[in-house]
Amino acid sequence: MTNEVAETVDSGQAPHPGNRWMPRWNLGDLIDPPVFTRRNWFMLLGPGLLMGGAAIGGGEWLMGPRVTAKYGGGLMWLATLSIIGQVIYNIEISRYTLYTGEPIFTGKFRMPPHPYFWVVAYLFLDFGAIFPYLAANAATPLAAIILRRIPDPATDMVLLRGLAYGIFLAAMVPLVFGGKIYNALKAIMTFKIFVVVGFLLVLGLFYSHAATWTEIFSGFGKFGNVPIRRNEDLNGNGRLDPGEDWDRDDHLDVKEPSLLVVLDSDGDWKKDSLDLNEDGQPDPTVNVGTLEAPEFWPDINQDGEPDTTVLVDTNGDGVPNQEFPVDGDGDGKPDRFIDIDGDGIRDGDNLENVITATIQGRKFPRIDWTMIAFLSALVAISGSGGLSNTPISNYTRDQGWGMGHHVGAIPSVVGGRHLQLSHVGTVFAVTKDSLTRWKGWYRHVQRDQLAVWLPACFLGLALPSMLSVEFLPRGTDVDNQWVTATMTADAVQTRVGGTVGLVFWFMTLFCGFLVLAPSMATTADGLVRRWVDAFWTASGTLRELPPQAIRYVYFGVLSIYATFGMIMLSLQQPETLLIIATTIYNFALGFSCWHTVWLNSVLLPHELRPHWLVRVALILAGTFFLAIATVSALDKCGALYSV
């Protein structure tokens, strides 16, 4: 590769790396990097600010609070690994753009065997991004504000659907009007960060305890914690000793059995049995067929009649000793669990550290997989996630950084007539002077990611999670995450009190809307942008169009996406869209990490390639995302046993 660069530069031509179905790069000069000072720091903020605003989205507002409401901050280390892995990935995809002026997605099409191969591969991996889960979920807090209560899908579906459609279509507006699309999105994200982070900081500083902040931020470093289920009486003395009150309710809790169906205990891919004593095996006297929970009644003695009571082991000696009603709340349906202490929260959820257990020679903890889908979603969209990180390199180009200065940007259909986008990237000859300038640009990208995007991700996840830890009882677990959000808003109103409390109730829900709705715009733009950019270079037909015609190609693909999104909003529930999308996200990001290592190690001149430590780190990041995706997929297929 280095010899080819030297030969082509000497002949006045740019190199032609990768497969021959992609066009040769142009050759140009690398401009000087900006000089960072205290006076111009805001003007130098780039993709990190835009993507930092987008990063405060589904994972931070939906999954973070749901996980921390149940487990506190102890599982936030999963988000730490996700965010760090994404930072490395973001910097490395920008490495390619600084040299070529092309986004990373176009570079992937340059790799063998053929661009069409990567079209098929990434269409599959990018499938999760077409599900408009952000718009679907953003409709709920907006409806709650309108109705002054949590909306009921059974009676408020027309309102929820209408709001989802409106939010989704409104997210398309900044992508159609305003000149350079990048600038429109950057302005929206600046407003979002200011309002959301500002309000949450007020709550965190004036209405939260120091212990809450400590728990959340220390949780980012508690590597090895896993969810388990156990009694709180660890020493068996029958008293609540220091360190045993995990859920902070001043009560010595026992492990309360679930009345939900065990997922595929016999491997036939059907929900078919109960494990009331939670010994890890389905109870032999239970026969509930394939009925879906919770719409069934257990028949433990198999007399053909539903049982109204069950015997439960409350002292942990393995012998059932106390009888409880199956329908404890009298609503005509079996409860989700046996509520022994009557607090409405299923006790027994806890955490164990596998690293500590291994060092101390203790038995490897039996992991509770019931929340794996939501933990996987937390990993997938803490930060950006999936292929939604790839627009970082597009925005690096649109900002005019590095060789993006020679390429141009994607304009909106209405406005931005002076903007155009070159079909092919432009590279520079690697000399002593250009290498010095390139290193300056690379440090600029690192500063943008480490000083803006990274803190925005951690703060954007910590602040919403702080709400659930501070204002909700530990162990809160509800089927609808917006029930949790509304419970939090109500708790905030009660804590603050008066008119200010009512304002804070509104702001809590409004921030939920503001977190999700604008992120729908960046998600849509990212999906459309990466494919339009790639085909703008890879397609011979599109290369015949004038550079300013990119706006019409972009708008055409955006229209197709908008049509499909409207259809999906009509067919699927918000949580279903979220779980499907995030499972694919982890597979996509893991594979893309590996692909980026290969690409940067082959297409770039030797002097610009990543250090071997960076390559190893990116490979490990890809392995982490793929492992999480695999575990989540196995759980959905019934291959993991959950109690």
C-alpha positions as CSV (number, residue, x, y, z in Angstrom):
1,M,0.0,0.0,0.0
2,T,2.8,2.5,0.9
3,N,4.7,1.7,-2.3
4,E,1.5,2.2,-4.3
5,V,0.9,5.6,-2.7
6,A,4.4,6.7,-3.5
7,E,4.2,5.6,-7.1
8,T,0.8,7.2,-7.7
9,V,1.7,10.4,-6.0
10,D,4.9,10.7,-8.1
11,S,2.7,10.3,-11.2
12,G,0.3,12.9,-10.0
13,Q,-2.5,10.4,-9.3
14,A,-4.1,9.4,-6.0
15,P,-3.9,5.7,-5.0
16,H,-6.6,3.2,-5.9
17,P,-6.8,0.8,-2.9
18,G,-9.3,-1.9,-2.3
19,N,-11.5,-3.5,-4.9
20,R,-11.6,-2.1,-8.5
21,W,-15.3,-1.5,-8.6
22,M,-14.9,1.7,-6.6
23,P,-13.4,4.9,-8.1
24,R,-9.9,6.2,-7.6
25,W,-9.5,8.8,-4.9
26,N,-8.6,12.4,-5.9
27,L,-5.4,14.0,-4.7
28,G,-5.2,17.3,-2.8
29,D,-3.4,19.1,0.1
30,L,-4.3,18.7,3.7
31,I,-5.2,22.0,5.3
32,D,-3.9,23.1,8.7
33,P,-5.8,22.0,11.8
34,P,-7.4,24.6,14.0
35,V,-5.6,26.0,17.0
36,F,-7.6,25.4,20.1
37,T,-7.8,28.4,22.5
38,R,-10.2,29.5,25.2
39,R,-11.8,32.0,23.0
40,N,-12.6,29.8,20.0
41,W,-13.5,26.6,21.9
42,F,-17.2,26.7,21.1
43,M,-16.6,27.2,17.4
44,L,-14.5,24.1,17.4
45,L,-17.2,21.9,18.8
46,G,-18.1,19.4,16.1
47,P,-19.6,15.9,15.7
48,G,-19.1,15.2,19.4
49,L,-21.7,17.9,20.4
50,L,-24.2,16.7,17.8
51,M,-23.7,13.0,18.6
52,G,-23.5,13.7,22.3
53,G,-27.0,15.3,22.1
54,A,-28.2,12.3,20.1
55,A,-26.6,9.9,22.7
56,I,-29.0,11.1,25.4
57,G,-31.7,9.0,23.9
58,G,-33.4,5.6,24.2
59,G,-30.7,3.8,26.3
60,E,-30.3,6.7,28.7
61,W,-33.9,7.6,29.3
62,L,-35.7,4.2,28.8
63,M,-33.2,1.5,29.7
64,G,-31.0,3.2,32.2
65,P,-33.7,4.1,34.7
66,R,-35.5,0.8,34.3
67,V,-32.3,-1.1,35.2
68,T,-31.3,1.2,38.0
69,A,-34.8,1.2,39.5
70,K,-34.5,-2.6,39.9
71,Y,-30.8,-3.0,40.7
72,G,-29.5,0.5,41.6
73,G,-26.2,1.6,40.0
74,G,-24.5,-1.8,40.3
75,L,-24.9,-2.8,36.6
76,M,-23.8,0.5,35.1
77,W,-20.4,-1.0,34.4
78,L,-22.0,-2.5,31.3
79,A,-22.7,1.0,30.0
80,T,-19.1,2.0,30.8
81,L,-17.7,-0.8,28.6
82,S,-20.2,0.2,25.9
83,I,-19.3,3.9,25.9
84,I,-15.6,3.3,26.0
85,G,-15.8,0.9,23.1
86,Q,-17.8,3.4,21.1
87,V,-15.4,6.2,21.8
88,I,-12.5,4.1,20.4
89,Y,-14.7,3.2,17.4
90,N,-15.7,6.8,16.8
91,I,-12.2,8.1,16.8
92,E,-11.0,5.3,14.5
93,I,-13.8,5.8,11.9
94,S,-12.9,9.5,11.9
95,R,-9.2,8.5,11.2
96,Y,-10.3,7.2,7.8
97,T,-12.3,10.3,7.1
98,L,-9.5,12.7,8.0
99,Y,-7.3,11.0,5.3
100,T,-9.9,10.5,2.5
101,G,-12.8,12.9,3.1
102,E,-15.0,9.9,2.8
103,P,-17.3,8.5,5.5
104,I,-16.3,5.1,6.9
105,F,-19.3,3.4,5.3
106,T,-18.0,4.3,1.9
107,G,-14.6,2.9,2.9
108,K,-16.2,-0.4,3.9
109,F,-17.5,-0.7,0.3
110,R,-13.9,-0.4,-0.9
111,M,-12.9,-3.6,0.8
112,P,-12.9,-7.0,-1.0
113,P,-14.7,-9.0,-2.2
114,H,-17.2,-6.6,-3.8
115,P,-19.4,-3.6,-2.9
116,Y,-22.6,-5.7,-3.4
117,F,-21.4,-8.1,-0.8
118,W,-21.2,-5.4,1.8
119,V,-24.5,-4.0,0.6
120,V,-26.2,-7.3,1.6
121,A,-24.2,-7.7,4.8
122,Y,-24.9,-4.2,6.1
123,L,-28.5,-4.1,5.0
124,F,-29.0,-7.0,7.4
125,L,-26.9,-5.5,10.2
126,D,-28.6,-2.1,9.7
127,F,-32.1,-3.5,9.9
128,G,-32.5,-2.5,13.5
129,A,-32.2,1.2,12.6
130,I,-35.4,1.2,10.5
131,F,-37.6,0.5,13.5
132,P,-38.7,4.0,14.8
133,Y,-38.8,3.0,18.5
134,L,-37.8,6.5,19.5
135,A,-40.9,8.1,18.0
136,A,-43.1,5.4,19.4
137,N,-41.7,5.8,22.9
138,A,-41.7,9.7,22.7
139,A,-45.5,9.6,22.1
140,T,-46.1,8.3,25.6
141,P,-44.7,11.2,27.8
142,L,-46.4,13.7,25.5
143,A,-49.7,11.9,25.9
144,A,-49.1,11.7,29.6
145,I,-48.7,15.5,29.7
146,I,-51.9,16.0,27.7
147,L,-53.9,13.5,29.7
148,R,-52.3,14.3,33.1
149,R,-51.9,10.5,33.6
150,I,-50.1,7.5,32.1
151,P,-51.9,6.6,28.9
152,D,-53.7,3.3,28.6
153,P,-53.0,1.6,25.3
154,A,-56.5,0.0,25.5
155,T,-58.3,3.3,25.6
156,D,-55.8,5.9,24.4
157,M,-54.3,4.0,21.4
158,V,-55.7,6.6,18.9
159,L,-54.0,9.4,20.7
160,L,-50.7,7.4,21.1
161,R,-50.7,6.4,17.4
162,G,-51.5,9.9,16.3
163,L,-48.7,11.5,18.4
164,A,-46.2,8.8,17.3
165,Y,-47.0,9.6,13.6
166,G,-46.7,13.3,14.3
167,I,-43.4,13.0,16.1
168,F,-41.9,10.8,13.5
169,L,-42.9,13.1,10.6
170,A,-41.8,16.2,12.5
171,A,-38.4,14.6,12.9
172,M,-38.1,14.7,9.1
173,V,-38.5,18.5,9.0
174,P,-34.9,19.5,9.8
175,L,-33.7,17.0,7.3
176,V,-35.6,18.7,4.5
177,F,-35.3,22.4,5.3
178,G,-32.5,24.7,6.5
179,G,-29.4,24.4,4.2
180,K,-26.7,22.1,5.6
181,I,-28.5,19.3,7.4
182,Y,-25.5,19.0,9.8
183,N,-26.0,22.5,11.1
184,A,-29.8,22.1,11.6
185,L,-29.2,19.0,13.7
186,K,-26.4,20.6,15.7
187,A,-28.7,23.5,16.7
188,I,-31.4,21.1,17.8
189,M,-29.1,19.0,19.9
190,T,-27.6,22.1,21.5
191,F,-31.1,23.1,22.7
192,K,-31.8,19.5,23.9
193,I,-28.6,19.3,25.9
194,F,-29.2,22.7,27.5
195,V,-32.8,21.9,28.6
196,V,-32.5,18.3,29.6
197,V,-29.1,18.3,31.4
198,G,-29.9,21.7,33.0
199,F,-33.2,20.4,34.5
200,L,-31.7,17.1,35.7
201,L,-28.8,18.9,37.3
202,V,-31.2,21.1,39.2
203,L,-33.0,17.9,40.5
204,G,-29.7,16.2,41.2
205,L,-28.1,19.1,43.0
206,F,-31.0,20.3,45.1
207,Y,-33.3,17.3,45.6
208,S,-31.0,14.3,45.7
209,H,-28.8,12.8,48.3
210,A,-25.1,12.5,48.0
211,A,-25.4,8.7,48.4
212,T,-27.4,8.6,45.2
213,W,-24.7,10.3,43.2
214,T,-22.1,8.0,44.8
215,E,-24.1,4.9,43.9
216,I,-24.6,5.9,40.3
217,F,-21.1,7.0,39.5
218,S,-19.4,4.2,41.5
219,G,-21.6,1.8,39.6
220,F,-19.8,2.7,36.4
221,G,-16.8,1.0,37.8
222,K,-18.3,-2.1,39.5
223,F,-17.1,-4.4,36.8
224,G,-18.2,-8.0,37.2
225,N,-21.5,-7.4,39.0
226,V,-24.3,-9.7,37.8
227,P,-28.0,-9.9,38.7
228,I,-29.0,-12.8,41.0
229,R,-31.8,-13.7,43.4
230,R,-31.4,-14.5,47.1
231,N,-32.6,-13.8,50.6
232,E,-31.1,-10.8,52.4
233,D,-30.3,-12.8,55.6
234,L,-26.8,-13.8,54.5
235,N,-25.6,-15.2,57.8
236,G,-28.9,-16.9,58.7
237,N,-29.4,-15.2,62.1
238,G,-32.9,-13.9,61.4
239,R,-31.9,-10.3,61.8
240,L,-31.2,-7.4,59.4
241,D,-27.5,-6.8,59.9
242,P,-25.4,-4.0,58.4
243,G,-24.9,-4.6,54.7
244,E,-27.8,-6.9,54.3
245,D,-30.5,-4.3,53.5
246,W,-29.8,-4.3,49.8
247,D,-33.0,-2.5,48.8
248,R,-32.9,-0.1,51.7
249,D,-36.5,-0.8,52.9
250,D,-35.5,-1.6,56.5
251,H,-37.0,-5.0,56.2
252,L,-35.3,-8.4,56.1
253,D,-36.6,-9.6,52.8
254,V,-36.9,-13.2,51.6
255,K,-36.8,-14.4,48.0
256,E,-40.4,-14.1,46.7
257,P,-41.3,-16.7,44.1
258,S,-42.6,-15.7,40.7
259,L,-45.9,-16.9,39.3
260,L,-44.9,-16.2,35.7
261,V,-44.2,-19.0,33.2
262,V,-40.7,-20.3,32.9
263,L,-39.3,-19.8,29.4
264,D,-38.9,-23.1,27.4
265,S,-37.9,-25.4,30.3
266,D,-38.1,-28.5,28.0
267,G,-36.5,-27.0,24.9
268,D,-39.6,-27.0,22.7
269,W,-39.5,-23.2,22.3
270,K,-42.8,-22.8,24.2
271,K,-43.6,-21.3,27.6
272,D,-44.7,-24.3,29.4
273,S,-44.0,-24.6,33.2
274,L,-43.6,-23.0,36.6
275,D,-40.7,-22.9,39.1
276,L,-42.4,-21.8,42.2
277,N,-39.6,-23.0,44.6
278,E,-36.9,-21.5,42.3
279,D,-34.7,-24.5,42.5
280,G,-33.7,-24.1,38.9
281,Q,-36.1,-26.8,37.7
282,P,-39.7,-26.7,36.6
283,D,-42.0,-28.0,39.3
284,P,-43.1,-31.6,38.4
285,T,-46.7,-31.1,39.6
286,V,-47.4,-28.0,37.5
287,N,-49.2,-28.3,34.2
288,V,-50.1,-25.1,32.5
289,G,-49.6,-26.1,28.9
290,T,-48.4,-23.3,26.6
291,L,-50.6,-20.4,27.9
292,E,-48.9,-17.0,28.0
293,A,-48.3,-15.4,31.4
294,P,-50.0,-13.9,33.3
295,E,-53.2,-15.0,31.7
296,F,-53.3,-18.4,33.4
297,W,-54.0,-20.0,36.7
298,P,-51.5,-22.6,38.1
299,D,-52.9,-26.1,38.9
300,I,-50.2,-27.4,41.1
301,N,-52.1,-30.5,42.4
302,Q,-53.5,-31.3,38.8
303,D,-57.1,-31.7,40.0
304,G,-58.3,-29.8,37.0
305,E,-59.2,-26.7,39.0
306,P,-57.1,-23.6,39.3
307,D,-55.3,-23.2,42.7
308,T,-56.3,-20.2,44.7
309,T,-53.3,-20.6,47.1
310,V,-49.8,-21.8,47.0
311,L,-47.3,-23.0,49.7
312,V,-44.1,-21.0,49.9
313,D,-40.8,-21.5,51.6
314,T,-40.3,-18.2,53.5
315,N,-37.4,-19.2,55.7
316,G,-35.1,-20.7,53.1
317,D,-34.8,-24.2,54.5
318,G,-36.3,-25.8,51.4
319,V,-39.6,-26.8,53.0
320,P,-42.8,-24.9,52.1
321,N,-44.2,-23.4,55.3
322,Q,-46.7,-20.7,54.5
323,E,-49.7,-20.4,52.4
324,F,-50.4,-17.3,50.1
325,P,-53.2,-16.5,47.7
326,V,-52.4,-16.7,44.0
327,D,-54.6,-13.6,43.4
328,G,-53.5,-11.5,46.4
329,D,-54.8,-8.2,45.0
330,G,-58.2,-9.6,44.1
331,D,-58.2,-8.4,40.5
332,G,-59.4,-11.7,39.1
333,K,-56.0,-12.6,37.7
334,P,-53.0,-14.5,39.2
335,D,-50.3,-12.2,40.5
336,R,-46.9,-11.8,38.9
337,F,-45.3,-13.0,42.1
338,I,-46.0,-14.0,45.7
339,D,-45.9,-10.7,47.6
340,I,-44.9,-12.0,51.0
341,D,-44.4,-8.6,52.7
342,G,-47.1,-6.9,50.7
343,D,-45.0,-4.0,49.5
344,G,-45.9,-4.5,45.8
345,I,-42.2,-5.2,44.9
346,R,-40.8,-8.6,44.1
347,D,-38.0,-9.1,46.7
348,G,-35.0,-11.2,46.2
349,D,-33.3,-9.3,43.3
350,N,-29.7,-8.6,44.2
351,L,-26.2,-8.4,42.8
352,E,-23.1,-10.5,43.0
353,N,-19.6,-9.9,41.7
354,V,-18.3,-12.8,39.7
355,I,-14.7,-11.5,40.0
356,T,-14.8,-11.3,43.8
357,A,-16.6,-14.7,44.0
358,T,-13.9,-16.3,41.9
359,I,-11.0,-14.7,43.9
360,Q,-12.6,-15.8,47.2
361,G,-13.1,-19.3,45.9
362,R,-16.9,-19.2,46.2
363,K,-19.3,-20.9,43.9
364,F,-20.0,-19.1,40.6
365,P,-23.2,-17.2,41.1
366,R,-26.3,-18.4,39.3
367,I,-27.2,-15.4,37.1
368,D,-30.8,-14.2,36.8
369,W,-31.4,-13.8,33.1
370,T,-34.9,-12.2,33.4
371,M,-33.6,-8.7,32.6
372,I,-31.1,-9.8,29.9
373,A,-33.1,-8.2,27.1
374,F,-33.1,-4.8,28.8
375,L,-29.5,-5.1,29.8
376,S,-28.6,-5.9,26.2
377,A,-30.7,-2.8,25.2
378,L,-28.8,-0.7,27.7
379,V,-25.5,-1.8,26.2
380,A,-26.7,-1.3,22.7
381,I,-27.9,2.3,23.0
382,S,-25.7,3.7,25.8
383,G,-24.0,6.3,23.8
384,S,-25.2,5.8,20.2
385,G,-24.9,2.1,19.4
386,G,-25.3,0.0,16.3
387,L,-24.4,1.6,13.1
388,S,-25.8,4.9,14.4
389,N,-22.2,5.8,15.4
390,T,-21.0,5.7,11.8
391,P,-22.4,9.2,11.0
392,I,-19.6,10.6,13.2
393,S,-17.4,10.2,10.2
394,N,-20.0,11.7,7.9
395,Y,-20.3,14.7,10.2
396,T,-16.5,15.0,10.4
397,R,-16.6,15.3,6.6
398,D,-19.5,17.8,6.7
399,Q,-17.7,19.9,9.3
400,G,-14.9,20.3,6.8
401,W,-12.3,18.6,9.1
402,G,-9.2,17.1,7.5
403,M,-9.7,16.2,3.9
404,G,-13.4,16.7,4.3
405,H,-12.5,20.3,3.4
406,H,-12.2,19.3,-0.2
407,V,-15.3,17.1,-0.5
408,G,-18.4,19.1,0.6
409,A,-21.5,18.3,2.5
410,I,-25.1,17.0,2.0
411,P,-27.5,19.9,1.7
412,S,-31.2,19.9,2.5
413,V,-33.8,19.8,-0.3
414,V,-35.1,23.3,0.6
415,G,-32.2,25.7,1.2
416,G,-28.5,25.1,0.8
417,R,-28.4,25.5,-2.9
418,H,-24.7,26.5,-2.8
419,L,-23.7,23.2,-1.2
420,Q,-22.7,20.1,-3.1
421,L,-20.9,16.8,-2.4
422,S,-18.1,15.2,-4.4
423,H,-18.6,11.7,-5.6
424,V,-15.1,10.6,-4.6
425,G,-12.9,11.3,-1.6
426,T,-9.6,13.2,-1.7
427,V,-6.4,12.1,-0.1
428,F,-3.1,13.7,0.5
429,A,0.5,12.7,-0.1
430,V,2.1,11.7,3.2
431,T,5.1,13.9,3.8
432,K,6.7,15.3,6.9
433,D,4.6,18.4,6.8
434,S,1.3,16.8,5.9
435,L,1.9,14.1,8.6
436,T,2.3,16.8,11.2
437,R,-0.9,18.5,10.1
438,W,-2.7,15.1,10.0
439,K,-1.7,14.4,13.6
440,G,-3.1,17.8,14.6
441,W,-6.4,16.9,13.1
442,Y,-6.4,13.5,14.7
443,R,-5.8,15.2,18.1
444,H,-8.7,17.5,17.3
445,V,-11.0,14.5,16.8
446,Q,-9.8,12.9,20.0
447,R,-10.5,16.1,21.9
448,D,-13.9,16.3,20.4
449,Q,-14.8,12.8,21.4
450,L,-13.1,12.7,24.8
451,A,-14.0,16.2,26.0
452,V,-17.5,16.4,24.6
453,W,-19.0,13.1,23.5
454,L,-17.7,10.9,26.3
455,P,-18.8,13.1,29.2
456,A,-22.1,13.7,27.5
457,C,-22.7,10.0,27.4
458,F,-21.9,9.3,31.0
459,L,-23.7,12.4,32.3
460,G,-26.7,11.7,30.0
461,L,-27.0,8.2,31.4
462,A,-26.3,9.1,35.1
463,L,-28.8,11.9,35.4
464,P,-31.9,10.0,34.3
465,S,-30.8,7.0,36.3
466,M,-30.4,9.2,39.3
467,L,-34.1,9.9,39.1
468,S,-35.1,6.3,39.5
469,V,-32.5,5.6,42.3
470,E,-33.5,8.7,44.2
471,F,-37.2,8.8,43.9
472,L,-38.4,5.1,43.4
473,P,-38.2,2.2,45.8
474,R,-35.3,-0.2,45.1
475,G,-36.6,-3.3,43.1
476,T,-39.3,-1.4,41.2
477,D,-40.1,-3.5,38.1
478,V,-43.0,-2.7,35.8
479,D,-43.9,-4.0,32.4
480,N,-44.2,-0.5,30.9
481,Q,-41.2,1.7,31.3
482,W,-43.4,4.8,31.1
483,V,-45.2,3.7,34.2
484,T,-41.8,4.0,35.8
485,A,-41.4,7.4,34.3
486,T,-44.7,8.6,35.5
487,M,-44.1,7.2,38.9
488,T,-40.9,9.1,39.0
489,A,-42.6,12.3,37.9
490,D,-45.2,11.9,40.6
491,A,-42.5,11.2,43.2
492,V,-40.6,14.4,42.1
493,Q,-43.8,16.4,42.4
494,T,-44.4,15.1,45.9
495,R,-40.8,15.7,47.0
496,V,-40.7,19.3,45.7
497,G,-44.3,20.2,46.5
498,G,-46.5,23.1,45.6
499,T,-46.6,24.9,42.3
500,V,-42.9,24.2,41.7
501,G,-43.6,20.5,42.2
502,L,-46.3,20.6,39.5
503,V,-43.8,22.4,37.1
504,F,-41.2,19.7,37.9
505,W,-43.7,17.0,37.2
506,F,-44.3,18.5,33.8
507,M,-40.6,19.0,33.1
508,T,-39.7,15.4,34.1
509,L,-42.1,14.1,31.4
510,F,-41.2,16.9,28.9
511,C,-37.5,16.0,29.2
512,G,-38.5,12.4,28.4
513,F,-40.1,13.7,25.2
514,L,-37.2,16.0,24.5
515,V,-34.7,13.2,24.9
516,L,-36.4,10.9,22.5
517,A,-38.0,13.0,19.8
518,P,-35.0,14.9,18.5
519,S,-32.9,11.7,18.6
520,M,-35.4,10.4,16.1
521,A,-34.1,13.0,13.6
522,T,-30.4,12.0,14.0
523,T,-31.3,8.3,13.8
524,A,-33.2,8.9,10.6
525,D,-30.5,11.1,9.2
526,G,-27.8,8.6,10.2
527,L,-29.5,5.7,8.4
528,V,-30.3,7.6,5.2
529,R,-26.9,9.4,5.2
530,R,-24.7,6.3,5.5
531,W,-26.4,4.5,2.6
532,V,-26.7,7.6,0.4
533,D,-23.1,8.5,0.9
534,A,-22.0,5.0,0.1
535,F,-24.0,4.6,-3.1
536,W,-23.1,8.2,-4.1
537,T,-19.5,6.8,-4.6
538,A,-20.2,3.1,-5.3
539,S,-22.9,3.4,-7.9
540,G,-21.8,4.2,-11.5
541,T,-25.2,5.6,-12.3
542,L,-25.2,8.0,-9.4
543,R,-21.6,9.1,-10.2
544,E,-23.0,10.5,-13.5
545,L,-25.2,13.0,-11.6
546,P,-23.9,16.5,-10.9
547,P,-22.5,17.0,-7.3
548,Q,-25.4,19.2,-6.3
549,A,-28.0,16.5,-7.1
550,I,-27.1,14.7,-3.8
551,R,-30.0,16.5,-2.1
552,Y,-32.6,14.8,-4.3
553,V,-31.0,11.3,-3.8
554,Y,-31.1,12.0,0.0
555,F,-34.7,13.1,-0.1
556,G,-35.8,10.1,-2.1
557,V,-34.3,7.6,0.3
558,L,-35.6,9.6,3.2
559,S,-39.1,9.4,1.8
560,I,-38.8,5.6,1.5
561,Y,-37.6,5.4,5.1
562,A,-40.5,7.6,6.3
563,T,-43.1,5.4,4.5
564,F,-41.7,2.3,6.1
565,G,-41.5,3.9,9.5
566,M,-45.2,4.9,9.4
567,I,-46.0,1.3,8.6
568,M,-44.0,-0.1,11.5
569,L,-45.6,2.4,13.9
570,S,-49.0,1.0,12.9
571,L,-48.0,-2.6,13.5
572,Q,-45.7,-2.9,16.5
573,Q,-45.7,-1.8,20.2
574,P,-42.9,0.6,21.3
575,E,-41.2,-1.9,23.6
576,T,-41.2,-4.6,20.9
577,L,-39.6,-2.2,18.4
578,L,-37.0,-1.3,21.0
579,I,-36.0,-4.9,21.9
580,I,-35.8,-6.0,18.2
581,A,-33.8,-2.9,17.2
582,T,-31.2,-3.1,20.0
583,T,-30.5,-6.8,19.6
584,I,-29.5,-6.1,16.0
585,Y,-27.6,-3.0,17.1
586,N,-25.2,-5.0,19.2
587,F,-24.5,-7.5,16.4
588,A,-24.0,-4.6,14.0
589,L,-21.6,-2.6,16.1
590,G,-19.5,-5.6,17.1
591,F,-19.0,-6.6,13.4
592,S,-18.4,-3.0,12.4
593,C,-15.6,-2.7,15.0
594,W,-13.8,-5.7,13.5
595,H,-14.4,-4.4,10.0
596,T,-12.9,-1.0,10.9
597,V,-9.7,-2.6,12.2
598,W,-9.3,-4.4,8.9
599,L,-10.1,-1.4,6.8
600,N,-7.8,1.0,8.6
601,S,-5.0,-1.5,8.6
602,V,-5.2,-2.0,4.8
603,L,-6.5,1.1,3.1
604,L,-4.5,3.8,5.0
605,P,-0.8,4.5,4.4
606,H,1.4,2.8,6.9
607,E,2.2,6.1,8.7
608,L,-1.5,6.8,9.4
609,R,-2.6,3.3,10.5
610,P,-3.7,2.7,14.1
611,H,-1.2,1.6,16.8
612,W,-1.5,-2.1,17.6
613,L,-2.9,-1.3,21.0
614,V,-5.7,0.6,19.4
615,R,-6.4,-2.4,17.1
616,V,-6.5,-4.8,20.0
617,A,-8.9,-2.4,21.9
618,L,-11.2,-2.2,19.0
619,I,-11.2,-5.9,18.5
620,L,-12.1,-6.4,22.2
621,A,-14.8,-3.8,21.9
622,G,-16.3,-5.7,19.0
623,T,-16.1,-9.0,20.9
624,F,-18.0,-7.4,23.8
625,F,-20.9,-6.2,21.7
626,L,-21.1,-9.5,19.8
627,A,-21.1,-11.5,23.1
628,I,-23.9,-9.3,24.6
629,A,-25.9,-9.7,21.4
630,T,-25.5,-13.5,21.3
631,V,-26.6,-13.9,24.9
632,S,-29.7,-11.7,24.3
633,A,-30.5,-13.6,21.1
634,L,-30.2,-17.0,22.9
635,D,-32.5,-15.7,25.6
636,K,-35.1,-14.7,23.0
637,C,-34.9,-18.2,21.5
638,G,-35.5,-19.8,24.9
639,A,-32.0,-21.2,25.2
640,L,-31.3,-19.4,28.5
641,Y,-33.2,-20.4,31.6
642,S,-34.8,-17.5,33.5
643,V,-36.5,-17.7,36.8
